[in-house]
Amino acid sequence: RRRHGSQGSRTAVAWVLGVGVADMMTSAADPYYVAKEEVEGAMQKVQEMHKEWGRLLQSENTARSQRFQHLHSEISGDLRQLDFDLQDISATISMVEENRKRFQIADTEIASRKAFVTGSRRTLKELQESVGGNAAAAKIEADKRSVLTKKDGGANTERRNQIAKDNDQFLERERQSQQQIIQSQDEALDQIGASAQRLHSAANTISMELKEQQQMLQDLDHDIDKETEKLNFVMKRIGRLMQTSDNKQICLIIGLFVLMIVLVFFIVNS
């Protein structure tokens, strides 16, 4: 399940890929602060649940406590989600660093964002080690075996061992399933990063083409101005010649008129 900061962090990634420089000028347009607030709220909630989880781990049989089982499942899911959200925020920071000309963010602000991610990852790692560590796993497993032993008090040792083996196999399958899910999500994030790189390359190519076309248009304007001056000169001469009735001059006028049409044709086709 994806909860808490996932929407804010995905918005931050999409914003980095599509926002203009003008939008960077105000912090209100920066969704990083939304993602940060959501991550902080989710982290605080997990820490509060972790306190109750730790108390139940030490004081109750975890295999019998529905509250503990609910907290364990809830905390595990939230920790995975926080890990994904911090990966998203780290990706946006890396994209900003690689495109400093486009994203006008101060070095101190980037350092502050990195410090937030580092501190959050440290807290996240501590919680993950506590919830998924060997001590907690041993206590949970011992509680399960204790319940199984009491239920099967009259069963022989071989049966209890078989039950324990089946339980271990089930836990191993669940662990492998979770690893596959995490791996698939990591691959999806890698694909997003690759797409961002391709978009960056495409943007650079388009920018170069626009500059070349702009230069071509400037050259064309220059050529048109030169030919316009020539045409104005010819038109002035034609105006003078139109005032005479000499046949030779009339033929010359016609030739110049044809020349003017040819010049216009070449200008248009060039």
N, C-alpha and C positions, 0 to 999 in steps of 0.2 A: 504493500500500500504506500502511496506517495502522499505525505501530509505536510503540514506546517509551511516551511519555506520553499517548497518546490515551485509554487507559482511565481513567487518573487524572484527566485534565482533564474528560472527559465525566462522571465521577462527581462532580467538584466542581460542575459546572453543575447536575446533577440534585439535589445536596444543597442548593444555594442555593434552588432552587425548592420543596423539600419539607421542609427541616429546621425544627424548632421552636426557640424561644429557649433552652429548657433544654439542648438539645444543643450550643449555642454556648459553654457555660460551660467546656468542656475542649477543649484543643487536640487531644487524641486523637481527638475526633469530627470534626475539621476535615480533610477530604480535600485541602485546599490543600497541606499538607505532603507528602502522597503524590505529588501532581502535580509539586510543585517538585522533589522528589528524583528523579523520573523524568526531568524535563527536564534537570536538572543532569547526570545520568548519560548521557543521550543526547547532550548538548552536548559532554561530555568525550570520548565515543567518536568523534564527528564530527571534533573537533579533532585527535585522534590519527590518524584516517584521512587528514585533510587534509594533515598533515605528509608522509606517505608519498606522497600524490597529488601534492604540489608537487615532491617530489624526482623522481618518475617523469616529471612534465611537462617538467622541465628536462633530464633525463639520457637519456631514451629516446624512441623513435618511438612516439607514443601510438596510432597506428593499428595497430601491430604488438603492442603490449603488452596482453595480456588482463588482467593485474593492474590496469593503469591504467584500462581500460575498466570493469572490475568496480567499482573504487573510485569512479570518476566517477558511475556509475549509482547506487551505494549512497549516496554523499554527497548527490547531488541529491534522492533520495527522502527521506532523513532531514531535510534542510533544509526541505523542504516540510512534513513532518510536524511539525517543531519550530515552524514558523510557525503551523500550525493550533492546536497545543497552547497557545502563548502567547496566541493570540486567545481560546481558551476561558478561560484564567486571567484575562485582562483583562476578559472578560464577567462572570465571577463577582465581580471586584472592583467593577465598575460597579454590579451588582445590590445588593451590600452597601452601597455608598454611597447608593443611592437608597432603601434600606430600613433606615436606621440604628436606628430604634426596634425593629425585629424582630431585627436581628443585632447583638448587643452586642460589637463589636470596637473596640478602642481606635484612636485616630487614628494613633498611632505604628506599630501593626501594619499598618494599611492603607498607610501611607507606605512601610513596609518592603517590602510586597508589590509596590507600584508600582515601587520602586527595583529589585527583582529582575527584574520584567518589562522595565524600561527597559534594564538592563544586558544581559539575555539577548538582547533585540532588537538591541542594538548589536553584540554578538558575532555574532549570526546574520547581520546585514547584511554584516559584514566577510567572513564565509565565503561568502555568496551572491555578493558582488562578485568574490571571488577565483575561485570555481569557474565562474561564468557571465559573467565579465568579458570585455572585448574581447581582452586579452592571451592568456588561456587559449584563447579561441575561435579566435584567429588561429593559435596554435601547433598546435592540434588539426587545424584545416583544412589547414595547411601539411603536417603529417605525412600526412594522408590523400592529398593531391595528390602527395606524394613517393612514396607506395606505388603510386598509380595510374600515375605516370610511369615508375617502374621496371618495372612489369608490362607496360606498353604502350610499351616503349622503341622498338619498330619501327613503332608506329602514327603516323599523321599528326597534325598540330596540331588539325585540325578535330575529330577523334575525341576527343582529350583534352579539348578545350573542351566538347564535348557531355557527356562524363562528369562534368566539373566542374559543369556546369549542372544535370544531373540530381541530383547530390549536393546542390547548394544547394537545389533544389526539395524534395528529401526532408527536409532539415533544416528548411526553412520550414514544411512540413506538420506535422512533429513539434512545432515550436514553437507553432503555432496550436492543435494538439490539446491540448498541455499548458495553454495559456491557457484553453481552453474548460473543461477539468477544474477548474482553479483557480476560474474564474468560477462554475461550478455549485456548488462547495463554499462559496464566499462567499455565494451566494444561500441555500443551506441554513442557514448560520449566521445570516443576516438573518431567516429565518423562525423560527428558534429564539428570537431576541431578541424578535420580534413576539409570539410565543406567551407568552413570559415577561411581557410588558407586559399582555397580555389576562388572564393568570392574576392579576396584581396587581390589576387593575381589578375582576375578579370577586370577589376576596377582600375588597376594600373594600366592595362592594355587599352581600355576605353579612353583613359585620360590622354595617353600618347596619341591615339588616333584623332581625338578632338583637336589637339594642338596642331597636328599636321594639316587637318582640314582648315583650321583657322588661317594658317600660313598660306594655303592655296587660295583661299578667298581674298586675302590681302593682295596677293600677286595678281589675281584676276581684276580686282578693283584698280590696281595701278595700270594694268594694260588697257582697261576700258577708258581711263582718264587720258592716256596717251592717244588712243585712237579717236577719242572725242575731240581732242585738240586738233588732230589732223582733219577731221570732218568739218569742224568749224572753219578752218582755213579754206578748205575746198568750197564750202558753201558761200563764203565771202567772195571768192573768185568767181563762182558761178553767178552770184548776184550782180557783179560788175559786168560780166559778159552778156547777161540777159538783156542789158540795155542797148546792145548793138544789133544791127541787122545783117552783118557780114556772114556769108554762108560758111566760110571757114571757121569763124568763131562759133557759129551754131553747132557745127560738127564737133568742135572741141568740147562744147558744153555737153553734148550728148555722150561723148566718150568719158568725160569726167563723171557724169551721172552714173554711167554703167560701172565705172571704177568704184564709185561710192557704194553702189549696191553690192559689189563683190567684197569690198572691205567689211561692210555690215554683215554679210553672210559668214565671212571667216571669223569675225568677232563672236558671233552667236554660237558658232560650232566649236570654238575653242573653249 
